[in-house]
Every structure is written in structure tokens, then in C-alpha cells.
């Protein structure tokens, strides 16, 4: 029985995320190329290329389909006790995680924030985040 499998999403694509501690990314981690999800996120072509290239560099297996259906099926096929994933401040990813948790045990793992901001910001575009985060990072 596999202890856990790792659902990789856009907010957990750094090799040093605690999510990857003690696992083989090539065999235990997966990403689901869910076109409905990507459309909802309103990613542009360059962002999609970045996601794909980063996943390839990490060695993550990429599946095509609905995130919830693919993740649940992989957990079943691998007899995984639970799915591990990274915490995300993104409400869309939080909703997917919550949906998954209704069918299979989900363990969410946090990481050190890149920067701590005083107020929540809109996460739709990186530029608006960077506009707020850059001055804080440059002060530190």
C-alpha cells in the first residue's frame, strides 16, 4: 500500500517545497492538466508554457482530465491512504482541495511564505501581487 501520492498544483512547483520531502517526484507526484481549471484561472499562453516547462523540469507525471476524477482514480489505483498537496491561498485551488477531501483523505502541507503582506491581495495576476510584494522584499 502506498502511503500517499502528491497532487502538484500551480502553487507548489518549487523543488524545495516541504511537500516533496521523502518522496520520489517522478513516481509519487502528479499534475492534472485540467482545461476547465486552467480556463477558470484565466492563464495566458506564456503562463501555461511556464507551468508545463516547470512540471517537465521537476519530472512530475502529467495527466489530462478533471482534477478530482483523476486524483481519486490515482489514489484508488495506487491504494494510497491519502493525497498530499501544498497549501494554497488561491480560492480556486482551495475549492478543489475541499472537493477532493469529500472523497479521499487529503493532507495539506504549508511552506514558508515568499513574503508576508499586511493585507490580502487579489491573486488573479502575478503583476498585482509583485507590485505589493516587491517593496516589502526590498526592505528586508
Buried (B, 14 or more C-beta within 10 A) or exposed (E): EBEBBBBBBBBBBEEEBBBBEEBEBEEBBBBBBBEEBBEEBEBEEEBEEBBEEBBEEBEBBEBEBBBBEBBBEBBEEBEBBBBBBBBBEBEBBEEBBEBBBEBBEBEBBEBEEEEEEEEEEEBEEEEEBEEBBEEEEEEE
